[in-house]
Amino acid sequence: MFQEDIFYKGGEHAVLLLPGLSSTPLEMRPVAKALQRDGYTVSVPHIAGYGLGSPCTDWRAWIEAARAKFRALRETHETVSICGLSMGATLSLAVAQAEPDVTALSLLAVTLVYDGWTIPWYYPLIDLVFHTPLRHRYRYQEKAPYGLKNEALRARVAKSMSLHDASEIGSASLPLAHLYNARRLAAHVRAGLERVTADCLIVHAVDDDTASPHNARIVYDGVSSEVKQKCLLGESYHILTMDNERETVADETRRFFRDAITRHTGAASPETRIISKALLRAKRRQAVA
């Protein structure tokens, strides 16, 4: 049930959403629905060999599969932007390096280095271990807080992982092959950041438990985008699309894509004004008080 693609048919502007490593399209659904409401065509694919429930391929195959999804949308839409979470954000950068007509990028918790406060000390040894017989036996076990600062969501994810060995945010454990190829993908992307010219929004949590804000700085300083913005959040951990500030994440992505379309085409995108739901509720409470 976790691996099904999400596709919302909309107008002439499309967005490709890429979930995290060994994760599911459901992880991106809050952002997908927000973009759908604005009239975008939205595609959230399950990429075999990268996503949950399929034997690992390699990082080059991940890039080619994501590029194929991008090109399929590009053939039928005026613009295509890409939004990715975690390693999906890194994969988004890889697509933008190879496809110069990506309109805009929204990079959520981009991960070039696994250096968050829950990452074990031995993680840098993965490359070495991969070339030993342990490559077929070792699995990295996900654990609390599961990238979620929201305690209710964290409990729901923990229960699902206990019952199904997976949840909407991905597998309860990651095979070594996925981690090894993720490191190779990150190294490839980092070496070619200057080739990225698409408008670039970088959203990261200050307390990200998986990838520190250092990752956001690397990308911001490395890309060649004429338009680039960085947004740091204080009430979330790694899974920005589902945590406490998910509405802010969706609204910032919508705003950035809207403005990018205007810059690139000279025409307004489906929405002329964005109001954060969270901000609207706060204003209503103030009015009642």
N, C-alpha and C positions, 0 to 999 in steps of 0.2 A: 504493500500500500504506500510505502514511502518513496518508491522510485518513479512514480508516474510524472510525466512531463506536465508542466502548466503552460497553457497557451490561451491568451485573451486576444481575440481579433479586435482591432481598432482602426485608426486612421492611417495616414501616410507616413507618420513618424513612428519608428519602432525602437524597442529597447530589448536587448539581450541581457538576461540576469544569470550570473554564474555563482552557484553555491560553493561552500567550502569543500575541502578535501574529504572524500568518503562521506559526503553529506547528501542532502535530499533537496529537491525543488521546494518542498514545504518551508524550508528555512528562509526562502526569499519571498514567501507569499504576502506578508504585510506590505512590502515595497511594491510588489507586482500589482496588488489590488489598488494601491494609491495611484500608480501610473495608469492603470486601466480606467479609473474614474476620470482621468484627464484626457482620455481618448487615444492613448497610445496603443499600438499593437505590442503585446508583451510575450516574450518567449523565455521560459525557464526550463531548459532541457536537463534530462538525466544523461550524463556522458558516461558511457560504458568504459570501464577501466579506470575511471577517476572517481565516479560517484559511489554511493553506498551499494553494496551487494553484488559487485562484479569483480572478478579477478583483476589485479592491477596490470595495466599495460605500462607504457613509459611516458615520460613528460613530453616527448616530441609528439606522441599520438594524442595527448591531451590538447596540445596547441592546435593540431590539425583538425581535431573534432570541433573545437570551439570556433576556429576560423570557418569551418564549413557551415556551422549554425549562423555565424555572422553573415557570410556571403548569401545564404539562402534568404535572409531578411533583406539584405541590401538590394537584391534583384527586384524586389517588389515594393520597396518603400523609399521615400525621398531621403530620409536620414535614418541612421541606426546608431544609437548610443549603447554603452555597455556599463552595467553595474555589477560588481562582484564583491563577495564577502570573504575575508581571510585569504586562503590560497586561491579562491575564486577571483579576488581582486588582483592577485599576482598573475593569474591566467588572463585576466582582462588586459593587463599591461602587455603580455606576450602577444595577444591578438592585435593590439594597437601598434606594436612594433612592426608587425607584418602587414597590417591593413591600414594604409594612411588615410582612408576616408571614414574612419570612425569619427563620429561627430563630437562625442563627449564621453568622459569616463567618470563614474562615481566609484571611488575605491574605499570600501568600508573595511576597516581593520586590516589593511593590506599587510601581508606577511612575507617579508624577505628573510627575516631571521626569527627563529623561535626563541625569544629571549624574555618571555613574560615570567611572572613570579611563581607560576605553577609548573614551569618546565623543569624536569629533573636535571641534575648536574651532569649526567652522563650523555645527554642528548648529542653533544658534538661528536661522540664516538660512533654515531650511527653509520657513517660512511665506512668505518673500519669493520664494524660488526656485519654489515651487509655482505662483505666478501668472505664470510665464514659460514659454517653450517647453521649457525643461529638464525640466519636470514629466513629460514623456513619455519622457525618456531616462535620467535619473539613477536609480541604484539604490545603496543603501547596502550595501556588501559586509561580511558578517560575517567576523570574523577571530579568531585565537587571542587569548584563551583560550576563546572561545565560551561564556562564562558558567560554565566548569567549572574548578575547582581540581584535581580528580582527573585526573592526567595520562593514565591509561589510557582513561578515558571521553573525554577531549579528543581523543586520537588516533583513537579510533573514530569520533567525530563528524566530525573533519577528513577522514577517509578517505571517509565517506559523502557529505559535501558535495562532495568532489572528483569522486566517481563519478556521483552522482545529482543534484547541485546542490541537495541537501536532506538532512536527517537527521531523526531522531525529535524533535529540538528545533526543527525548522523549516527555513525556506528559507536558502540560502547568501547570498541578497541580498534586500533589501527595497525595493520600489518606493516612490517618493516619495509616492504617494497614501496608502499605508498609514501612513507616518510622519506625514504632515500630519493625517490623520484621528485618529491616536493622540494627537496634541497637542491636538486639539479635544476629544476624549473626556476627556483628563486635565483640561483647563480646566473642562469642564462638571462633572466630579465634584468637583474642588477647590472650586468655587464653592458646592456644596451639601452639603458634608460633614456639616453639622449635622443634615441630614435622616436620617442613618443612625442607627438606634436598635437594630439587631440586636447581639447579643453579638459582640464583635470580638476576634479573635486576629491579631496582626501579627508575622510572622516575617521577619527580614531578616539578611543577612550583613553583618558589619562591613566587609568588603573587597569588597562588591558592585562588579563592574566596569561595570555598566550603570546602576544607580540607587543612589545613596548612601543611607546610613541616614537622611539628612535626610527622605526620602520617608516613612519609618516614623513620624518625629516629627510630620510634617504631619498624617498620618491620625490618629495617637493623640490629638493635641491638638484635632483638628477634629470628630471624630464625637461624637454625643450618647449613645452606648451607655453604659448603666449598668454593664455588665461589659465591660471591655476589658483586654487583656494584651499586652505587647510582649516578644518573645524575640529576642535578638541572637545570631548564630552566628559562630564564629571560624574554621571550617575549610571554608568553602564560598564560592563566588562567586554569580552571579545565578540559575543554574538549580537552585534548592534541592531540587526534587523528584527530581533525579538525581545530585547531587553527593555529597561525602563524608558529609554529615549527613542524607541522605535518610530514614534510619530515624527519626532524631530528629524531623524535620519531620512524617513520617507519624504518629508517636506523639503529638506535641503536638497535631496536628489531631484525632486520634481522642479524646484526652482532653478537649479543649475542647468538641467536639461532644457527647460523652457528658454532660458536666456541664451544657451548655446545655439539652439535652433534659430532664434532671432538673429544672432550674430552671423550664422553661416548661410542663412537663406534670405534674410531681410524680411521674413514674414513671421507673424506671431504664431506661437504654438497654441494648442487647444485652450490653454488657460491664460487669463490675463492677470490674475492676482491669486496669491496663495496665502491662506490663513492657517496657521498651525492649530489643530484641534485642541491641543493642550493649552495654547495661549488663549484660545477662545473660551475655554472652560474657566480659566483663571479670571478673565475679564467679567464673565457672568457672575462668578462668586463675589468679585469686588462690587459689582452693581447691586447685588442682593444685600451685601453688608452696608 
